[in-house]
Amino acid sequence: MLKIGILGLGTVGSGVVTIINKHNQAIKRKVGTELKIEKILVNEKKKKREVEIDPDIITDRAEEILDNPEIDLIVELIGGEEPAHQYILKAIENGKSVVTANKLVIAKYGSEILKLAREKEVQVSYEGSVAGGIPVIRPLKESFAANRIEEIYGILNGTTNYILSKMTREERDFAEVLQEAQDLGYAERDPSSDISGSDAAYKIAILSSIGFETTIDVNQIFVEGIDTIELEDIRIADELGYVIKLLAIAKRCEDGLDIRVHPAFISKEHPLALVNDAYNAIYLHGDAVGDVMSYGQGAGQMPTASAVVADIIQVGRGIYHNKPEITIIDSTNDHKVKQINQVENLFYLRLQVNDKPGVLAKITKVFGDNQVSLASVIQKHKLTPVVPIVLVTHRVKEEYMIRSLEQLKQLNDVIAINNLIRVVEL
Ligand SMILES: NC(=O)c1ccc[n+]([C@@H]2O[C@H](COP(=O)([O-])OP(=O)(O)OC[C@H]3O[C@@H](n4cnc5c(N)ncnc54)[C@H](OP(=O)(O)O)[C@@H]3O)[C@@H](O)[C@H]2O)c1
Protein backbone atom coordinates (compact mmCIF):
# COMPACT_ATOMS: atom_id res chain seq x y z
CA MET A 1 0.00 0.00 0.00
CA LEU A 2 1.17 3.54 -0.78
CA LYS A 3 0.11 6.15 1.75
CA ILE A 4 -0.19 9.73 0.63
CA GLY A 5 -0.75 12.98 2.49
CA ILE A 6 -2.57 15.82 0.75
CA LEU A 7 -1.97 19.44 1.73
CA GLY A 8 -5.13 21.37 0.81
CA LEU A 9 -8.71 20.31 0.12
CA GLY A 10 -9.92 23.25 -1.94
CA THR A 11 -10.77 23.26 -5.65
CA VAL A 12 -7.94 21.03 -6.89
CA GLY A 13 -7.58 18.96 -3.67
CA SER A 14 -11.27 17.99 -3.84
CA GLY A 15 -10.86 17.06 -7.51
CA VAL A 16 -7.88 14.84 -6.66
CA VAL A 17 -9.83 13.05 -3.92
CA THR A 18 -12.76 12.55 -6.32
CA ILE A 19 -10.56 10.97 -9.00
CA ILE A 20 -8.71 8.76 -6.51
CA ASN A 21 -12.04 7.48 -5.11
CA LYS A 22 -13.62 7.03 -8.52
CA HIS A 23 -10.71 5.26 -10.22
CA ASN A 24 -9.32 3.44 -7.21
CA GLN A 25 -8.98 0.04 -8.90
CA ALA A 26 -7.46 1.40 -12.12
CA ILE A 27 -5.00 3.48 -10.09
CA LYS A 28 -4.08 0.40 -8.06
CA ARG A 29 -3.28 -1.49 -11.27
CA LYS A 30 -1.19 1.40 -12.61
CA VAL A 31 0.76 2.03 -9.39
CA GLY A 32 1.11 -1.65 -8.53
CA THR A 33 -0.44 -1.24 -5.08
CA GLU A 34 -3.39 0.41 -3.42
CA LEU A 35 -3.26 4.15 -2.90
CA LYS A 36 -4.48 5.31 0.50
CA ILE A 37 -5.09 8.92 1.49
CA GLU A 38 -3.68 8.89 5.01
CA LYS A 39 -4.20 12.55 6.00
CA ILE A 40 -5.39 15.82 4.49
CA LEU A 41 -4.27 19.24 5.72
CA VAL A 42 -6.74 22.15 5.72
CA ASN A 43 -7.02 25.54 7.34
CA GLU A 44 -10.45 25.12 8.86
CA LYS A 45 -11.25 21.60 10.04
CA LYS A 46 -14.95 22.34 10.49
CA LYS A 47 -15.58 23.69 6.98
CA LYS A 48 -18.14 21.76 4.94
CA ARG A 49 -16.34 19.88 2.16
CA GLU A 50 -17.58 19.21 -1.36
CA VAL A 51 -16.28 15.62 -1.21
CA GLU A 52 -17.27 13.00 1.33
CA ILE A 53 -14.31 12.43 3.59
CA ASP A 54 -13.67 10.61 6.87
CA PRO A 55 -13.33 13.49 9.39
CA ASP A 56 -10.55 11.57 11.19
CA ILE A 57 -8.16 12.03 8.29
CA ILE A 58 -8.60 15.82 8.21
CA THR A 59 -6.04 17.80 10.16
CA ASP A 60 -5.00 21.40 10.57
CA ARG A 61 -1.52 20.45 11.83
CA ALA A 62 1.01 20.20 8.99
CA GLU A 63 3.46 18.15 11.07
CA GLU A 64 0.93 15.30 11.26
CA ILE A 65 1.60 14.82 7.57
CA LEU A 66 5.12 16.14 7.01
CA ASP A 67 6.62 14.21 9.94
CA ASN A 68 4.50 11.11 9.52
CA PRO A 69 6.84 8.19 8.73
CA GLU A 70 3.95 6.21 7.23
CA ILE A 71 3.50 8.74 4.42
CA ASP A 72 5.71 8.36 1.34
CA LEU A 73 4.22 10.97 -0.93
CA ILE A 74 3.02 14.51 -0.25
CA VAL A 75 0.60 16.25 -2.61
CA GLU A 76 0.89 20.01 -2.11
CA LEU A 77 -2.30 21.85 -3.13
CA ILE A 78 -2.54 24.71 -0.65
CA GLY A 79 -1.11 27.18 -3.16
CA GLY A 80 0.67 30.50 -2.53
CA GLU A 81 4.33 31.01 -1.66
CA GLU A 82 4.52 30.31 2.08
CA PRO A 83 4.07 28.01 3.87
CA ALA A 84 3.78 25.86 0.69
CA HIS A 85 7.49 26.33 -0.14
CA GLN A 86 8.65 25.40 3.37
CA TYR A 87 6.27 22.44 3.53
CA ILE A 88 7.67 21.07 0.27
CA LEU A 89 11.25 21.42 1.55
CA LYS A 90 10.33 19.78 4.86
CA ALA A 91 8.65 16.87 3.07
CA ILE A 92 11.76 16.29 0.93
CA GLU A 93 14.06 16.63 3.97
CA ASN A 94 11.99 13.88 5.54
CA GLY A 95 12.57 11.63 2.52
CA LYS A 96 9.13 12.05 0.95
CA SER A 97 8.42 12.56 -2.73
CA VAL A 98 6.28 15.54 -3.68
CA VAL A 99 3.61 16.27 -6.27
CA THR A 100 2.49 19.88 -6.58
CA ALA A 101 0.46 22.17 -8.87
CA ASN A 102 2.04 25.30 -7.41
CA LYS A 103 3.47 27.37 -10.29
CA LEU A 104 4.57 30.18 -7.99
CA VAL A 105 6.71 27.95 -5.78
CA ILE A 106 8.14 25.95 -8.71
CA ALA A 107 8.94 29.08 -10.75
CA LYS A 108 10.61 30.79 -7.79
CA TYR A 109 12.23 27.91 -5.94
CA GLY A 110 12.29 25.09 -8.50
CA SER A 111 16.07 24.72 -8.61
CA GLU A 112 16.41 24.70 -4.79
CA ILE A 113 13.63 22.10 -4.53
CA LEU A 114 14.96 19.88 -7.33
CA LYS A 115 18.51 20.01 -5.96
CA LEU A 116 17.33 18.89 -2.54
CA ALA A 117 15.16 16.18 -4.10
CA ARG A 118 18.17 14.83 -5.94
CA GLU A 119 20.25 14.80 -2.75
CA LYS A 120 17.50 13.01 -0.86
CA GLU A 121 16.78 10.66 -3.79
CA VAL A 122 13.08 11.51 -3.91
CA GLN A 123 10.91 12.68 -6.79
CA VAL A 124 9.20 16.00 -7.39
CA SER A 125 6.56 16.31 -10.11
CA TYR A 126 4.57 19.39 -11.07
CA GLU A 127 2.62 18.73 -14.26
CA GLY A 128 -0.44 20.55 -12.85
CA SER A 129 1.51 23.77 -12.35
CA VAL A 130 1.43 24.73 -16.04
CA ALA A 131 -1.60 24.61 -18.32
CA GLY A 132 -3.75 22.47 -16.01
CA GLY A 133 -4.83 19.33 -17.80
CA ILE A 134 -2.64 19.76 -20.88
CA PRO A 135 0.39 17.46 -20.72
CA VAL A 136 3.40 19.70 -21.25
CA ILE A 137 6.02 19.24 -18.54
CA ARG A 138 6.45 15.50 -18.89
CA PRO A 139 6.41 15.71 -22.72
CA LEU A 140 9.11 18.40 -22.55
CA LYS A 141 11.23 16.21 -20.27
CA GLU A 142 10.55 12.90 -21.97
CA SER A 143 8.79 12.88 -25.33
CA PHE A 144 10.94 15.74 -26.70
CA ALA A 145 14.11 14.65 -24.91
CA ALA A 146 15.83 13.99 -28.24
CA ASN A 147 15.33 17.59 -29.34
CA ARG A 148 16.94 20.91 -28.82
CA ILE A 149 13.88 23.04 -28.01
CA GLU A 150 14.23 26.28 -29.98
CA GLU A 151 11.00 28.14 -29.26
CA ILE A 152 7.96 27.89 -27.02
CA TYR A 153 4.86 30.05 -27.49
CA GLY A 154 2.02 29.69 -25.04
CA ILE A 155 -1.44 30.96 -24.32
CA LEU A 156 -1.07 30.05 -20.67
CA ASN A 157 -3.70 32.05 -18.86
CA GLY A 158 -7.34 31.11 -19.29
CA THR A 159 -8.81 34.24 -17.72
CA THR A 160 -7.06 36.69 -20.04
CA ASN A 161 -7.75 34.51 -23.08
CA TYR A 162 -11.41 34.41 -22.12
CA ILE A 163 -11.51 38.21 -21.81
CA LEU A 164 -9.68 38.87 -25.09
CA SER A 165 -11.83 36.30 -26.94
CA LYS A 166 -15.04 37.91 -25.66
CA MET A 167 -13.82 41.42 -26.49
CA THR A 168 -13.03 40.24 -30.02
CA ARG A 169 -16.18 38.25 -30.67
CA GLU A 170 -18.70 40.49 -28.97
CA GLU A 171 -16.97 43.85 -29.54
CA ARG A 172 -17.13 44.75 -25.85
CA ASP A 173 -14.79 46.75 -23.62
CA PHE A 174 -12.18 45.23 -21.32
CA ALA A 175 -13.76 46.48 -18.06
CA GLU A 176 -17.22 45.20 -18.97
CA VAL A 177 -15.96 41.73 -19.97
CA LEU A 178 -13.76 41.48 -16.88
CA GLN A 179 -16.74 42.28 -14.65
CA GLU A 180 -18.79 39.60 -16.37
CA ALA A 181 -15.95 37.06 -16.06
CA GLN A 182 -15.79 37.79 -12.32
CA ASP A 183 -19.56 37.45 -11.92
CA LEU A 184 -19.46 34.08 -13.69
CA GLY A 185 -16.50 32.90 -11.61
CA TYR A 186 -14.10 32.69 -14.60
CA ALA A 187 -11.97 35.45 -13.13
CA GLU A 188 -11.00 35.74 -9.49
CA ARG A 189 -12.19 38.60 -7.27
CA ASP A 190 -8.61 39.82 -7.34
CA PRO A 191 -7.65 39.11 -10.96
CA SER A 192 -4.41 41.09 -10.87
CA SER A 193 -2.03 38.14 -11.25
CA ASP A 194 -3.89 37.00 -14.39
CA ILE A 195 -4.48 40.44 -15.94
CA SER A 196 -0.94 41.68 -15.27
CA GLY A 197 0.59 38.64 -17.00
CA SER A 198 2.48 37.45 -13.92
CA ASP A 199 0.62 34.12 -13.77
CA ALA A 200 1.71 33.40 -17.35
CA ALA A 201 5.26 34.55 -16.49
CA TYR A 202 5.56 31.90 -13.76
CA LYS A 203 4.40 29.28 -16.24
CA ILE A 204 6.75 30.27 -19.06
CA ALA A 205 9.60 30.41 -16.50
CA ILE A 206 8.87 26.77 -15.65
CA LEU A 207 8.55 25.67 -19.29
CA SER A 208 11.66 27.49 -20.45
CA SER A 209 13.77 26.19 -17.56
CA ILE A 210 12.92 22.65 -18.67
CA GLY A 211 13.05 23.31 -22.41
CA PHE A 212 16.33 25.23 -22.28
CA GLU A 213 17.82 23.21 -19.41
CA THR A 214 18.64 26.23 -17.36
CA THR A 215 17.49 28.15 -14.31
CA ILE A 216 15.27 31.06 -15.17
CA ASP A 217 14.90 33.91 -12.71
CA VAL A 218 11.24 34.85 -13.07
CA ASN A 219 12.12 38.46 -12.14
CA GLN A 220 14.12 38.77 -15.36
CA ILE A 221 11.09 38.03 -17.49
CA PHE A 222 9.49 41.08 -19.08
CA VAL A 223 5.77 41.11 -18.31
CA GLU A 224 3.01 43.33 -19.64
CA GLY A 225 -0.69 42.73 -19.02
CA ILE A 226 -3.85 43.14 -21.07
CA ASP A 227 -5.54 46.00 -19.21
CA THR A 228 -4.39 48.57 -21.77
CA ILE A 229 -5.99 46.75 -24.71
CA GLU A 230 -8.89 48.73 -26.10
CA LEU A 231 -11.67 47.59 -28.37
CA GLU A 232 -10.28 49.88 -31.06
CA ASP A 233 -6.97 47.94 -31.04
CA ILE A 234 -8.88 44.67 -31.44
CA ARG A 235 -10.88 46.08 -34.36
CA ILE A 236 -7.78 47.38 -36.13
CA ALA A 237 -5.95 44.10 -35.50
CA ASP A 238 -8.84 42.32 -37.20
CA GLU A 239 -8.73 44.69 -40.21
CA LEU A 240 -5.00 44.03 -40.55
CA GLY A 241 -5.38 40.23 -40.38
CA TYR A 242 -4.41 39.69 -36.74
CA VAL A 243 -5.90 38.78 -33.38
CA ILE A 244 -4.60 39.96 -30.01
CA LYS A 245 -3.50 37.28 -27.53
CA LEU A 246 -1.62 37.40 -24.25
CA LEU A 247 1.41 35.48 -25.44
CA ALA A 248 4.11 33.85 -23.35
CA ILE A 249 7.26 33.56 -25.45
CA ALA A 250 10.54 31.71 -24.87
CA LYS A 251 13.13 31.63 -27.65
CA ARG A 252 16.79 30.80 -27.89
CA CYS A 253 18.77 33.59 -29.53
CA GLU A 254 22.48 33.88 -30.26
CA ASP A 255 22.84 36.58 -27.62
CA GLY A 256 20.73 35.02 -24.87
CA LEU A 257 17.21 33.86 -24.15
CA ASP A 258 14.23 35.90 -25.24
CA ILE A 259 11.56 35.20 -22.59
CA ARG A 260 8.59 37.52 -22.14
CA VAL A 261 4.85 37.80 -21.63
CA HIS A 262 2.79 40.52 -23.30
CA PRO A 263 -0.24 41.10 -25.49
CA ALA A 264 0.69 40.46 -29.10
CA PHE A 265 -0.76 40.76 -32.57
CA ILE A 266 -0.58 37.28 -34.11
CA SER A 267 -1.70 36.29 -37.57
CA LYS A 268 -5.27 35.03 -37.78
CA GLU A 269 -3.88 32.15 -39.84
CA HIS A 270 -1.76 30.75 -37.00
CA PRO A 271 -3.23 27.83 -34.99
CA LEU A 272 -2.74 29.79 -31.75
CA ALA A 273 -5.16 32.43 -33.06
CA LEU A 274 -7.91 29.82 -32.92
CA VAL A 275 -7.41 29.16 -29.20
CA ASN A 276 -10.36 30.93 -27.64
CA ASP A 277 -12.23 31.33 -24.36
CA ALA A 278 -10.56 29.83 -21.29
CA TYR A 279 -8.56 27.33 -23.35
CA ASN A 280 -4.76 27.21 -23.24
CA ALA A 281 -2.27 26.05 -25.83
CA ILE A 282 1.45 25.48 -26.12
CA TYR A 283 3.17 25.67 -29.48
CA LEU A 284 6.79 24.65 -29.57
CA HIS A 285 9.55 23.94 -32.03
CA GLY A 286 12.11 21.19 -31.53
CA ASP A 287 14.97 20.72 -33.97
CA ALA A 288 13.98 17.12 -34.73
CA VAL A 289 10.24 17.02 -34.16
CA GLY A 290 9.46 20.39 -35.80
CA ASP A 291 6.33 22.27 -34.72
CA VAL A 292 4.01 20.71 -32.13
CA MET A 293 0.92 22.21 -30.53
CA SER A 294 -1.02 21.01 -27.49
CA TYR A 295 -4.43 22.41 -26.67
CA GLY A 296 -6.91 21.94 -23.83
CA GLN A 297 -8.27 23.21 -20.56
CA GLY A 298 -5.50 25.05 -18.79
CA ALA A 299 -7.16 25.30 -15.39
CA GLY A 300 -10.21 24.25 -13.47
CA GLN A 301 -10.83 21.58 -10.91
CA MET A 302 -10.91 18.34 -12.87
CA PRO A 303 -8.40 19.17 -15.65
CA THR A 304 -5.83 20.19 -13.02
CA ALA A 305 -6.68 17.21 -10.81
CA SER A 306 -6.18 14.99 -13.87
CA ALA A 307 -2.57 16.20 -14.14
CA VAL A 308 -1.98 15.92 -10.38
CA VAL A 309 -3.31 12.35 -10.15
CA ALA A 310 -1.24 11.34 -13.18
CA ASP A 311 1.83 12.63 -11.31
CA ILE A 312 0.76 10.72 -8.18
CA ILE A 313 0.49 7.52 -10.22
CA GLN A 314 3.87 8.05 -11.89
CA VAL A 315 5.70 8.98 -8.70
CA GLY A 316 3.82 6.35 -6.70
CA ARG A 317 4.90 3.64 -9.13
CA GLY A 318 8.52 4.73 -8.71
CA ILE A 319 8.24 4.60 -4.92
CA TYR A 320 6.44 1.25 -4.87
CA HIS A 321 8.88 -0.44 -7.23
CA ASN A 322 11.78 1.27 -5.50
CA LYS A 323 12.86 2.83 -8.77
CA PRO A 324 12.56 6.58 -8.28
CA GLU A 325 13.00 8.68 -11.40
CA ILE A 326 16.31 10.47 -11.26
CA THR A 327 15.71 14.17 -10.84
CA ILE A 328 17.49 16.04 -13.59
CA ILE A 329 18.95 19.26 -12.29
CA ASP A 330 17.96 21.87 -14.80
CA SER A 331 20.88 24.27 -14.55
CA THR A 332 23.25 22.68 -17.02
CA ASN A 333 23.48 25.89 -19.00
CA ASP A 334 23.49 29.37 -17.63
CA HIS A 335 21.79 31.54 -20.20
CA LYS A 336 21.10 35.21 -19.80
CA VAL A 337 17.56 36.48 -20.35
CA LYS A 338 17.69 39.37 -22.82
CA GLN A 339 16.50 42.80 -21.74
CA ILE A 340 13.27 43.72 -23.52
CA ASN A 341 14.85 46.81 -25.12
CA GLN A 342 17.27 44.49 -26.97
CA VAL A 343 14.49 42.30 -28.38
CA GLU A 344 13.37 42.78 -31.99
CA ASN A 345 9.74 42.84 -33.06
CA LEU A 346 7.37 44.44 -35.48
CA PHE A 347 5.26 47.06 -33.71
CA TYR A 348 1.73 48.36 -34.04
CA LEU A 349 1.27 51.94 -32.87
CA ARG A 350 -1.98 53.87 -32.59
CA LEU A 351 -1.87 57.60 -32.01
CA GLN A 352 -3.99 60.75 -32.33
CA VAL A 353 -2.62 63.68 -34.30
CA ASN A 354 -3.75 67.09 -35.51
CA ASP A 355 -5.13 66.80 -39.03
CA LYS A 356 -2.76 69.33 -40.63
CA PRO A 357 -0.50 69.24 -43.67
CA GLY A 358 3.05 68.07 -42.92
CA VAL A 359 2.24 66.18 -39.67
CA LEU A 360 2.72 62.77 -41.23
CA ALA A 361 6.08 63.88 -42.64
CA LYS A 362 7.24 64.98 -39.16
CA ILE A 363 6.20 61.64 -37.68
CA THR A 364 7.89 59.54 -40.34
CA LYS A 365 11.06 61.64 -39.95
CA VAL A 366 11.22 60.76 -36.22
CA PHE A 367 11.07 57.08 -37.11
CA GLY A 368 13.61 57.46 -39.91
CA ASP A 369 16.03 59.27 -37.56
CA ASN A 370 15.81 56.31 -35.16
CA GLN A 371 16.31 53.53 -37.72
CA VAL A 372 12.68 52.46 -37.54
CA SER A 373 11.33 51.53 -40.93
CA LEU A 374 7.57 51.66 -41.43
CA ALA A 375 5.68 48.85 -43.16
CA SER A 376 2.35 50.68 -43.26
CA VAL A 377 0.77 53.96 -42.21
CA ILE A 378 -3.01 54.16 -42.08
CA GLN A 379 -4.78 57.43 -41.50
CA LYS A 380 -8.37 56.86 -40.45
CA HIS A 381 -10.62 59.38 -42.22
CA LYS A 382 -12.60 61.45 -39.78
CA LEU A 383 -14.07 64.91 -40.14
CA THR A 384 -12.49 66.08 -36.88
CA PRO A 385 -9.45 68.26 -36.17
CA VAL A 386 -7.75 65.31 -34.42
CA VAL A 387 -7.45 62.05 -36.34
CA PRO A 388 -6.22 58.57 -35.48
CA ILE A 389 -3.16 57.18 -37.20
CA VAL A 390 -2.10 53.55 -37.15
CA LEU A 391 1.48 52.54 -37.95
CA VAL A 392 3.03 49.12 -38.33
CA THR A 393 6.81 48.93 -38.37
CA HIS A 394 9.20 46.47 -39.89
CA ARG A 395 11.30 44.39 -37.48
CA VAL A 396 13.21 46.70 -35.15
CA LYS A 397 14.94 46.63 -31.79
CA GLU A 398 12.61 47.82 -29.05
CA GLU A 399 15.00 50.50 -27.80
CA TYR A 400 14.74 52.31 -31.15
CA MET A 401 10.98 52.17 -30.98
CA ILE A 402 10.90 53.54 -27.44
CA ARG A 403 13.28 56.35 -28.39
CA SER A 404 10.99 57.22 -31.31
CA LEU A 405 7.97 57.35 -29.00
CA GLU A 406 9.75 59.69 -26.62
CA GLN A 407 10.50 62.05 -29.53
CA LEU A 408 6.96 61.75 -30.93
CA LYS A 409 5.61 62.88 -27.56
CA GLN A 410 7.57 66.12 -27.99
CA LEU A 411 5.80 66.97 -31.27
CA ASN A 412 3.01 69.54 -30.74
CA ASP A 413 0.80 67.87 -33.31
CA VAL A 414 0.89 64.48 -31.60
CA ILE A 415 -2.06 64.71 -29.23
CA ALA A 416 -1.99 61.21 -27.72
CA ILE A 417 -0.19 57.91 -28.04
CA ASN A 418 -2.97 55.40 -27.51
CA ASN A 419 -1.23 52.07 -27.67
CA LEU A 420 1.92 50.24 -28.68
CA ILE A 421 1.55 46.51 -29.20
CA ARG A 422 4.18 44.04 -30.39
CA VAL A 423 3.43 42.09 -33.54
CA VAL A 424 4.82 38.58 -33.19
CA GLU A 425 5.75 36.66 -36.33
CA LEU A 426 5.13 32.99 -35.61
N1 LIG B 1 -7.91 26.10 -9.26
C1 LIG B 1 -7.33 25.87 -10.44
O1 LIG B 1 -7.99 25.86 -11.49
C2 LIG B 1 -5.86 25.60 -10.51
C3 LIG B 1 -5.27 25.31 -11.76
C4 LIG B 1 -3.91 25.03 -11.83
C5 LIG B 1 -3.14 25.05 -10.69
N2 LIG B 1 -3.74 25.36 -9.49
C6 LIG B 1 -2.89 25.39 -8.31
O2 LIG B 1 -3.33 24.42 -7.38
C7 LIG B 1 -3.08 24.86 -6.06
C8 LIG B 1 -4.38 24.81 -5.26
O3 LIG B 1 -5.32 25.68 -5.84
P1 LIG B 1 -6.88 25.65 -5.43
O4 LIG B 1 -7.57 26.43 -6.49
O5 LIG B 1 -7.31 24.26 -5.16
O6 LIG B 1 -6.84 26.49 -4.08
P2 LIG B 1 -8.01 26.67 -3.00
O7 LIG B 1 -9.32 26.27 -3.57
O8 LIG B 1 -7.85 28.01 -2.42
O9 LIG B 1 -7.66 25.58 -1.87
C9 LIG B 1 -6.60 25.71 -0.98
C10 LIG B 1 -6.73 24.65 0.11
O10 LIG B 1 -5.57 24.70 0.91
C11 LIG B 1 -5.93 24.92 2.27
N3 LIG B 1 -4.93 25.83 2.82
C12 LIG B 1 -4.55 27.03 2.32
N4 LIG B 1 -3.56 27.54 3.08
C13 LIG B 1 -3.33 26.67 4.07
C14 LIG B 1 -2.43 26.65 5.16
N5 LIG B 1 -1.57 27.65 5.39
N6 LIG B 1 -2.48 25.59 5.98
C15 LIG B 1 -3.36 24.60 5.78
N7 LIG B 1 -4.21 24.54 4.75
C16 LIG B 1 -4.20 25.58 3.90
C17 LIG B 1 -7.33 25.49 2.26
O11 LIG B 1 -7.97 25.11 3.49
P3 LIG B 1 -9.51 25.47 3.80
O12 LIG B 1 -10.32 24.71 2.80
O13 LIG B 1 -9.75 24.98 5.19
O14 LIG B 1 -9.63 26.95 3.63
C18 LIG B 1 -7.92 24.83 1.03
O15 LIG B 1 -8.46 23.58 1.34
C19 LIG B 1 -2.48 26.28 -6.20
O16 LIG B 1 -1.08 26.19 -6.19
C20 LIG B 1 -2.95 26.71 -7.57
O17 LIG B 1 -2.09 27.66 -8.19
C21 LIG B 1 -5.07 25.64 -9.37
The ligand as an SDF file (V2000), in Angstrom:
LIG
                    3D

 48 52  0  0  0  0  0  0  0  0999 V2000
   -7.9120   26.1040   -9.2620 N   0  0  0  0  0  0  0  0  0  0  0  0
   -7.3340   25.8690  -10.4380 C   0  0  0  0  0  0  0  0  0  0  0  0
   -7.9910   25.8630  -11.4950 O   0  0  0  0  0  0  0  0  0  0  0  0
   -5.8630   25.6030  -10.5080 C   0  0  0  0  0  0  0  0  0  0  0  0
   -5.2720   25.3150  -11.7600 C   0  0  0  0  0  0  0  0  0  0  0  0
   -3.9110   25.0250  -11.8320 C   0  0  0  0  0  0  0  0  0  0  0  0
   -3.1420   25.0490  -10.6900 C   0  0  0  0  0  0  0  0  0  0  0  0
   -3.7410   25.3630   -9.4890 N   0  0  0  0  0  0  0  0  0  0  0  0
   -2.8920   25.3890   -8.3140 C   0  0  0  0  0  0  0  0  0  0  0  0
   -3.3350   24.4200   -7.3810 O   0  0  0  0  0  0  0  0  0  0  0  0
   -3.0810   24.8640   -6.0630 C   0  0  0  0  0  0  0  0  0  0  0  0
   -4.3750   24.8120   -5.2560 C   0  0  0  0  0  0  0  0  0  0  0  0
   -5.3170   25.6800   -5.8380 O   0  0  0  0  0  0  0  0  0  0  0  0
   -6.8770   25.6460   -5.4340 P   0  0  0  0  0  0  0  0  0  0  0  0
   -7.5750   26.4270   -6.4890 O   0  0  0  0  0  0  0  0  0  0  0  0
   -7.3070   24.2580   -5.1610 O   0  0  0  0  0  0  0  0  0  0  0  0
   -6.8400   26.4870   -4.0750 O   0  0  0  0  0  0  0  0  0  0  0  0
   -8.0050   26.6650   -2.9950 P   0  0  0  0  0  0  0  0  0  0  0  0
   -9.3210   26.2690   -3.5700 O   0  0  0  0  0  0  0  0  0  0  0  0
   -7.8550   28.0100   -2.4180 O   0  0  0  0  0  0  0  0  0  0  0  0
   -7.6620   25.5790   -1.8670 O   0  0  0  0  0  0  0  0  0  0  0  0
   -6.5980   25.7140   -0.9830 C   0  0  0  0  0  0  0  0  0  0  0  0
   -6.7280   24.6520    0.1070 C   0  0  0  0  0  0  0  0  0  0  0  0
   -5.5730   24.7030    0.9130 O   0  0  0  0  0  0  0  0  0  0  0  0
   -5.9320   24.9160    2.2740 C   0  0  0  0  0  0  0  0  0  0  0  0
   -4.9320   25.8310    2.8180 N   0  0  0  0  0  0  0  0  0  0  0  0
   -4.5480   27.0280    2.3220 C   0  0  0  0  0  0  0  0  0  0  0  0
   -3.5630   27.5450    3.0750 N   0  0  0  0  0  0  0  0  0  0  0  0
   -3.3330   26.6730    4.0670 C   0  0  0  0  0  0  0  0  0  0  0  0
   -2.4270   26.6530    5.1630 C   0  0  0  0  0  0  0  0  0  0  0  0
   -1.5690   27.6460    5.3940 N   0  0  0  0  0  0  0  0  0  0  0  0
   -2.4770   25.5900    5.9850 N   0  0  0  0  0  0  0  0  0  0  0  0
   -3.3560   24.6000    5.7840 C   0  0  0  0  0  0  0  0  0  0  0  0
   -4.2100   24.5360    4.7510 N   0  0  0  0  0  0  0  0  0  0  0  0
   -4.2000   25.5790    3.9030 C   0  0  0  0  0  0  0  0  0  0  0  0
   -7.3280   25.4860    2.2620 C   0  0  0  0  0  0  0  0  0  0  0  0
   -7.9750   25.1140    3.4860 O   0  0  0  0  0  0  0  0  0  0  0  0
   -9.5100   25.4700    3.8040 P   0  0  0  0  0  0  0  0  0  0  0  0
  -10.3240   24.7130    2.8030 O   0  0  0  0  0  0  0  0  0  0  0  0
   -9.7480   24.9820    5.1880 O   0  0  0  0  0  0  0  0  0  0  0  0
   -9.6340   26.9480    3.6310 O   0  0  0  0  0  0  0  0  0  0  0  0
   -7.9230   24.8280    1.0310 C   0  0  0  0  0  0  0  0  0  0  0  0
   -8.4630   23.5830    1.3410 O   0  0  0  0  0  0  0  0  0  0  0  0
   -2.4770   26.2750   -6.2020 C   0  0  0  0  0  0  0  0  0  0  0  0
   -1.0830   26.1850   -6.1870 O   0  0  0  0  0  0  0  0  0  0  0  0
   -2.9490   26.7130   -7.5700 C   0  0  0  0  0  0  0  0  0  0  0  0
   -2.0910   27.6560   -8.1890 O   0  0  0  0  0  0  0  0  0  0  0  0
   -5.0680   25.6360   -9.3740 C   0  0  0  0  0  0  0  0  0  0  0  0
  1  2  1  0
  2  3  2  0
  2  4  1  0
  4  5  1  0
  4 48  2  0
  5  6  2  0
  6  7  1  0
  7  8  2  0
  8  9  1  0
  8 48  1  0
  9 10  1  0
  9 46  1  0
 10 11  1  0
 11 12  1  0
 11 44  1  0
 12 13  1  0
 13 14  1  0
 14 15  2  0
 14 16  1  0
 14 17  1  0
 17 18  1  0
 18 19  2  0
 18 20  1  0
 18 21  1  0
 21 22  1  0
 22 23  1  0
 23 24  1  0
 23 42  1  0
 24 25  1  0
 25 26  1  0
 25 36  1  0
 26 27  1  0
 26 35  1  0
 27 28  2  0
 28 29  1  0
 29 30  1  0
 29 35  2  0
 30 31  1  0
 30 32  2  0
 32 33  1  0
 33 34  2  0
 34 35  1  0
 36 37  1  0
 36 42  1  0
 37 38  1  0
 38 39  2  0
 38 40  1  0
 38 41  1  0
 42 43  1  0
 44 45  1  0
 44 46  1  0
 46 47  1  0
M  CHG  2   8   1  16  -1
M  END
$$$$
